[in-house]
């Protein structure tokens, strides 16, 4: 199965799959490589991986949606990931998330219309000792308050927000 688009990234991904000799237990490694190449894992790409690894599409989709690392939609130029794990939640992550949603005008899982900002949540970042934790453009930031989070994301929002 060749991809109709002629996109060379599919050939690179196929070569990566061949390194694993098409082993089904290489699914996570293959998805990581696919995301590196394409930026996110859209449905066509998940179907391509399923076909090449001879796996049911439901299994590939299940793995892609289970792990927080995998991104299924294009993200904004800037991302804010609020940890909603137990320790962060108990220390106010819900208030941090609500404040950022109110300021940005989007809900968790959404991207602003100008594609500048995506707001995401994570089940647990494993940084419970510094809760509540927020990741801004890949940088883990400890002990966040609603005001601190709003001040940080305000830099990425249009000034009419």
C-alpha positions in Angstrom: 0.0 0.0 0.0 1.6 3.2 -1.2 0.1 6.5 0.0 -1.6 8.3 -2.8 -0.2 11.7 -1.8 3.3 10.7 -2.8 4.5 12.3 0.5 8.0 11.1 1.2 7.4 11.0 4.9 5.4 7.8 4.3 8.5 6.2 2.7 10.6 7.2 5.7 8.0 5.7 8.1 7.9 2.5 6.0 11.6 2.2 6.3 11.3 2.7 10.1 8.7 -0.1 10.2 11.0 -2.4 8.2 13.7 -1.9 10.9 11.4 -3.6 13.3 10.6 -6.3 10.6 6.9 -5.3 10.9 6.7 -6.6 14.5 3.4 -5.7 16.1 5.1 -5.0 19.4 6.9 -2.1 17.8 3.6 -0.1 17.6 4.6 2.6 20.1 8.0 3.1 18.5 6.3 3.4 15.1 3.7 5.9 16.4 6.5 8.0 17.9 8.3 8.1 14.6 5.1 8.9 12.7 4.4 11.8 15.1 8.0 13.1 14.7 7.5 13.0 10.9 4.0 14.4 10.6 3.6 16.5 13.8 0.4 14.7 14.9 -1.4 11.4 14.2 -4.4 12.0 12.0 -6.8 9.1 11.1 -5.2 8.3 7.7 -1.8 8.0 9.3 -3.1 5.6 12.0 -4.8 3.5 9.3 -1.5 3.4 7.4 0.4 2.2 10.5 -2.3 -0.4 11.2 -2.1 -1.7 7.7 1.7 -1.9 7.7 1.9 -3.6 11.1 -1.1 -5.9 10.2 -3.0 -4.7 13.3 -6.6 -3.8 13.7 -7.2 -0.1 13.4 -9.0 -0.1 16.8 -5.8 -1.3 18.5 -3.6 1.4 16.9 -6.2 4.0 17.7 -6.5 2.7 21.3 -2.8 3.0 21.9 -2.6 6.5 20.3 -5.5 7.7 22.5 -4.3 6.1 25.7 -0.9 7.7 25.9 -0.8 11.4 26.6 2.3 11.9 24.4 0.4 11.2 21.2 -1.3 14.1 19.5 -4.3 13.4 17.2 -5.0 16.9 15.9 -2.7 19.7 14.8 -1.6 21.8 17.8 -1.3 25.6 18.1 2.1 27.3 17.8 2.1 27.4 21.7 0.8 24.7 24.0 -0.3 24.8 27.7 -0.8 21.4 29.3 -2.4 21.4 32.7 -1.9 18.3 34.8 -5.1 17.1 36.3 -3.7 14.2 38.3 -4.8 13.8 41.9 -2.0 15.7 43.5 -2.3 18.6 41.1 -6.1 18.6 41.3 -6.1 18.7 45.1 -3.7 21.7 44.9 -5.9 23.7 42.5 -5.3 22.4 39.0 -9.1 22.7 38.3 -8.9 26.5 39.1 -5.8 26.9 37.0 -7.6 25.2 34.0 -10.8 27.2 34.5 -8.8 30.4 34.6 -6.9 29.6 31.3 -10.2 28.5 29.6 -11.8 31.7 30.6 -8.9 33.9 29.4 -8.4 32.0 26.1 -12.0 31.5 25.3 -11.4 27.8 24.5 -11.9 24.5 26.4 -9.3 21.9 27.2 -8.5 19.9 24.0 -9.1 22.9 21.8 -7.0 25.3 19.8 -7.7 29.0 19.2 -9.0 29.9 15.8 -5.7 31.6 14.8 -3.8 28.3 15.6 -1.6 30.2 18.1 -2.6 28.4 21.3 -3.7 24.9 22.3 -5.0 24.1 25.8 -4.5 20.5 26.8 -4.7 18.4 30.0 -2.7 15.4 31.2 -3.8 12.6 33.5 -0.5 12.8 35.4 2.9 14.3 34.6 4.6 12.4 37.4 5.7 15.7 39.0 3.4 15.4 42.0 5.9 17.0 44.5 5.7 20.4 42.6 1.9 20.4 42.1 0.0 21.9 40.5 2.1 21.6 37.4 1.7 23.1 34.0 3.8 22.5 30.9 4.2 25.6 28.7 5.7 24.8 25.3 7.3 21.7 26.7 8.7 23.3 29.8 7.4 21.9 33.1 6.5 24.7 35.5 5.9 24.0 39.2 3.4 25.4 41.8 1.1 27.2 39.3 -1.7 29.5 40.3 -4.6 30.7 38.2 -3.0 34.2 38.0 0.4 32.8 37.0 -1.0 30.6 34.3 -3.2 33.4 32.9 -0.2 35.8 32.9 1.9 33.2 31.0 -0.6 32.3 28.3 -1.7 35.9 27.9 1.6 36.4 26.0 0.3 34.0 23.3 -3.3 35.3 23.0 -4.5 38.1 20.7 -4.9 41.2 22.8 -8.7 41.3 22.5 -8.9 38.3 24.9 
